[in-house]
Amino acid sequence: MSKPLNDLMLRALHRSAIRCKVPWAVALEVLARDARCVYCAKLFCEASGLRSTFPTWDSLNAGKKPTVDDVVLCCIGCKASKGRKPLRLWLQSGYCRQHNIELRMFAPVALRHVKHAADPTG
């Protein structure tokens, strides 16, 4: 079982949610759901103190109104590497190869987005 995020990390996530225009009600639901990076599965509470292991927001549908279904938490390392790349393209990157990140590691919310992007009708 993971420990809750510390107060400092929660305050930083609150500030970044405001900057990213993530409504706090959505942010709270995402915080409850995503205890790990949705891409590499790293537990946020196990952060080594390195900034790259801290959680940050990512939108699976940039440009749309943020909802629980398309806002996720990932580690800063994955977010910095992914940027605005589509998930399938990012999975082919050197970062993903170096960190052994594969589609099978994705959290269900990210997997649903990849499936929908591949088949928008289903």
C-alpha positions in Angstrom: 0.0 0.0 0.0 1.4 3.4 -0.9 1.7 6.3 1.5 -0.2 9.5 0.7 1.7 12.3 -1.0 3.3 14.7 1.4 1.9 18.2 1.9 4.7 19.9 -0.1 4.0 17.6 -3.1 0.2 18.2 -2.8 0.6 22.0 -2.7 2.9 21.8 -5.8 0.3 19.6 -7.6 -2.5 22.1 -6.7 -0.5 25.0 -8.1 0.3 23.0 -11.3 -3.3 21.9 -11.6 -4.3 25.6 -11.6 -1.6 26.4 -14.2 -2.7 23.5 -16.4 -6.4 24.5 -16.0 -7.3 21.2 -14.4 -10.4 21.8 -12.2 -9.6 20.9 -8.6 -12.6 18.4 -8.4 -11.1 16.6 -11.4 -7.6 16.8 -9.9 -8.8 15.2 -6.6 -10.3 12.3 -8.5 -7.1 11.8 -10.5 -5.0 12.0 -7.4 -7.1 9.3 -5.8 -6.8 7.1 -8.9 -3.2 7.6 -10.0 -0.8 6.6 -7.2 1.7 5.6 -9.8 3.0 7.1 -13.1 0.4 6.0 -15.6 3.2 5.2 -18.1 6.1 3.7 -16.3 4.2 2.5 -13.1 6.7 4.2 -10.8 5.2 4.8 -7.3 5.2 8.5 -6.5 5.6 7.8 -2.8 8.9 6.1 -3.6 10.4 9.2 -5.1 14.1 9.2 -4.6 14.2 12.9 -4.2 15.0 13.4 -7.8 12.7 15.9 -9.5 12.2 13.5 -12.4 10.3 11.1 -10.1 7.7 13.6 -8.9 4.2 13.5 -10.2 2.9 16.0 -12.8 -0.3 16.4 -14.9 -0.6 15.1 -18.4 -3.6 15.5 -20.8 -4.5 12.7 -23.0 -6.7 15.0 -25.1 -4.9 18.3 -25.3 -7.2 21.2 -26.2 -10.4 19.6 -24.7 -12.0 20.4 -21.4 -10.1 18.4 -18.7 -12.0 15.4 -17.4 -11.1 12.5 -15.2 -11.0 10.3 -18.3 -8.3 12.3 -20.0 -6.2 13.9 -17.3 -3.5 11.7 -15.7 -0.6 11.8 -13.3 2.8 10.7 -14.6 6.3 11.2 -13.4 8.2 14.3 -14.6 10.7 12.0 -16.3 8.0 10.5 -18.5 6.3 13.8 -19.1 9.5 15.6 -20.1 10.3 12.8 -22.6 6.8 12.5 -24.0 6.0 16.2 -24.3 3.1 16.5 -26.9 4.0 13.3 -28.8 1.2 10.8 -29.3 1.5 7.8 -26.9 2.2 5.2 -29.7 5.0 7.4 -31.2 6.5 8.1 -27.7 6.6 4.4 -27.0 9.1 4.0 -29.8 11.5 6.6 -28.3 14.9 6.0 -26.9 13.6 7.1 -23.5 11.0 4.3 -23.4 13.6 1.7 -24.7 16.1 2.9 -22.1 13.6 2.7 -19.3 11.8 -0.5 -20.5 8.5 1.3 -20.8 6.0 -0.8 -22.8 2.3 -0.5 -23.6 1.5 -3.3 -21.2 2.7 -1.2 -18.3 0.2 1.6 -18.9 -2.5 2.3 -16.4 -6.1 1.4 -17.7 -6.9 5.1 -18.3 -3.9 5.5 -20.6 -4.6 2.2 -22.3 -8.1 3.2 -23.1 -6.8 6.4 -24.8 -4.3 4.4 -26.9 -7.1 2.0 -28.0 -9.4 4.9 -28.8 -6.7 6.7 -30.8 -6.1 3.6 -32.8 -9.9 3.0 -33.4 -11.9 6.2 -32.8 -15.2 4.4 -33.4 -14.7 2.0 -30.6 
